[in-house]
Structure formats: C-alpha cells, structure tokens
C-alpha cells in the first residue's frame, strides 16, 4: 500500500473533527461526494471520484489515481406543532415550535484512490454517513416539564472507510471496505422523560449530559460488472455496525444506550446512451427497523419497557427503500453537467410523531443539480440539492399520559457542495 495513505487518513480525521452531518434519506446522507450529490446520490454502478468506496468499494479500482476534498453547506428547516392536547387544569401543550435555532451545518469529505497495478486499487474515503439535529429555543417538551429549558438532539456520524478493489478481468471489479464509525450524540431539554418509576431506567442519563461518543466497525462489499461496453451493473452491501453504547444516555436509548448503525444494500445501473450522455439509477434499502433504539415504538414505554431497557421505547422508524434516477452530460471536453431526482419511503409512521419532534427525518423527495469543470490542475465540482418540504400529521400520536392530542412534524432541506479533485 502506498506510504502516503496512512498520513492522508490522519489528515482527514483531523479535518473532519468538527463534523456536522444531517438527515436526508431517514438520517442517512442522500449521497457521498459532491459529484454523487449532483446526480441524486447515485454511485453503485457509476464511480466518479476518490469517495467511490463510500457507496461501492468496487469503484476504487475504476477511478484512477486521485485525491478529492470537498465541503457541503447544509440547511435543514425543521419544526413541529402540537394540537388537541389537554394536560388538565386548563393547561395545554398546543403550539407551533421552530427547531432551527442552529440553522446551518458544514459537512467535509475526503477521498483518495491509488492503482497499485492494472488489477488492484486501494483507497480511503472519509465522510459524514448521516445524522440529525433539532434545536428548539421554545422547547415543545418543556410544556410537560416547565424547567426543561431549550430542547433538541444532535447526532453526528463520521465514517472512515479504507478499501481495496480487485479486477480479475476487464469486465469485473470486486471491492471491500472496512467501515470505522465514530458517532457523537447530545440531548437537552428532555426532563419530561426522567421519571425513574415509570419512564426511564436511569433518570440521570436521559438528557443534559453534554456530548457522548460511540465507535464501531463494519464492512461494505461491492461488485461492478461491465455487461456491455455501454452498460454496467453494480451491487453493494454494508453490514450492520454494532457500536459501543452512549453511556451518558443509557436511560434514553434502548438496551442501556445502544445505537447501532443499520445494514443497507443496493443495486445500480449505468448506461452510456450516447458518447456524451450517461443515464444511471440506484435502488437502496436501509434497515432502520433492525435497530431497536431507532425502531421500537413509543408504545413500548406504556407496555412496561422504560427508556433504556432492553426493549425500551424508541422512535418507531421503519425500513425504507430509496430510488435514485440521474443523468450526466459531457457538455464539452471540460464541462460535465449532472441532474437527478430521488424518492424514499416514509420512515416515520403517523402514530410515532411525538418522540420524533426530536428527529423529524420525514423528507422523501429530492432534486439535485451538479457540474464539474476540468482545469489545468484538476477538477472543480459543484452540487446543489433540495429536499422538498414534507409534513407528517400525527394520528393518536401523543399518549394520554402526556395529555393526548397530536404532534405534527415537518422538514425541508437545501444543500450546496464544492469539491476539488486532483489526478495524481
């Protein structure tokens, strides 16, 4: 392996230490790398840069020698409404709540690939896998615990993915990447859920404990096959990552602070319709439903499973499928333009909106634009994505213990990315 690779990895980790990464498809990013972001996050059969391994490690052997650095500005607009609530004694939690006290986030990325021979490539991708943030100056949950103060959560996920890819022949590439995951989490303003007799297993480990961190390892496998000179297919699978527990929040997340990262997999195609035009599509499945702290419904709390217990209440998220369609057009030898759209299933059922005031990852539809300008020294890439506003109105979502009624949640997103790539 090239001696520069360990040094570049250390540099990338240092660069990403202030990482903020936030929701698009559930809480996963819609794409990894600015080029991919401009074409709806597509990349399973269409590797484009040094971050190819983040989507499909087989692409590490197909992108030549290169180094890519990028930064995405991300602005989510999230909020909630409580209606029909009756706490008794003439009190109600009804109101509209703005979760945007923190408005903007910056997501850096780093990718490196080196071809050791005509059949073997290595690389490393460092990127934000996903996350979620809400920041309520007027805390909805303070209606149930008046001394709670500001409310919200912040979840950040950094992945470091060294990869190796092997081409046994000109038509096939196989790849494997190790995924090292580093997570940070913080919750504030959740005093309404700290009753040790009815609500949590650890009253002092639910909220207002500052940042906590968690790590874990997983693997991503991939294949890209050149079926014809103009048509390729890709497959990718990422294992579930069993992460260490958030000890400071062992009274909030199921199984004493467990917060694993779900298995996901997908298939992609890329078709060169003309020498200048490439059409591509990805289909992805994200198994949120297999992570108890994410998938367990709030009803578990009232069936005797307090927060933090092995089957403790969670956010009630379901598995989702994501479909991505896009096009890449070489307008000239120096300019490539990209466009894409994507649609995902809804992860949050209408009866789970109360707890998801904290995590309203409800956006389902995206449109993206992008482009790359080849310069004398490398490539300058830009991307823009918009997540259309989506609202989920609650259905019997606030338990009678909290006065009944419904929580309605919404989310809209915009992001702009810039990256520069060097061919080495």
Buried (B, 14 or more C-beta within 10 A) or exposed (E): EBEEBEEBBEBBBEBBEEBBBBBBBBBBBBBBBBBBBBBBBBBBBBBBBBBBBBBBBBBBBBBEBBBBBBBBEBBBBBBBBBBBBBBEEEEBBBEEBBBBBBEEBEBBBBBBBBBEEEBBBBBBBBBBBBBBBBBBBBBBBBBBBEEBBBBBBBBBBBBBBBBBBBBEEEEBBBBBBBBBBBBBBBBBBBBBBBBEEEBBBBBEBBBBBEEBBBEBEBBBBBBBBBEEEEBBBBBBBBBBBEBBBBBBBBBBBBBBBBBBBBBBBBBBBBBBEEEEEBBBBBBBBBBBBEBBBBBBBBEBBBEEBBBBBEBBBBBBBBBBEBBBBBBBBBEEEEEBBBBBBBBBBBBBBBBBBBBBBBBBBBBBEBBBBBBBEBEEEBBBBBBBBBBEEBBBBBEEBBBEEBBBBBBBBBBBBBBBBBBBBBEB
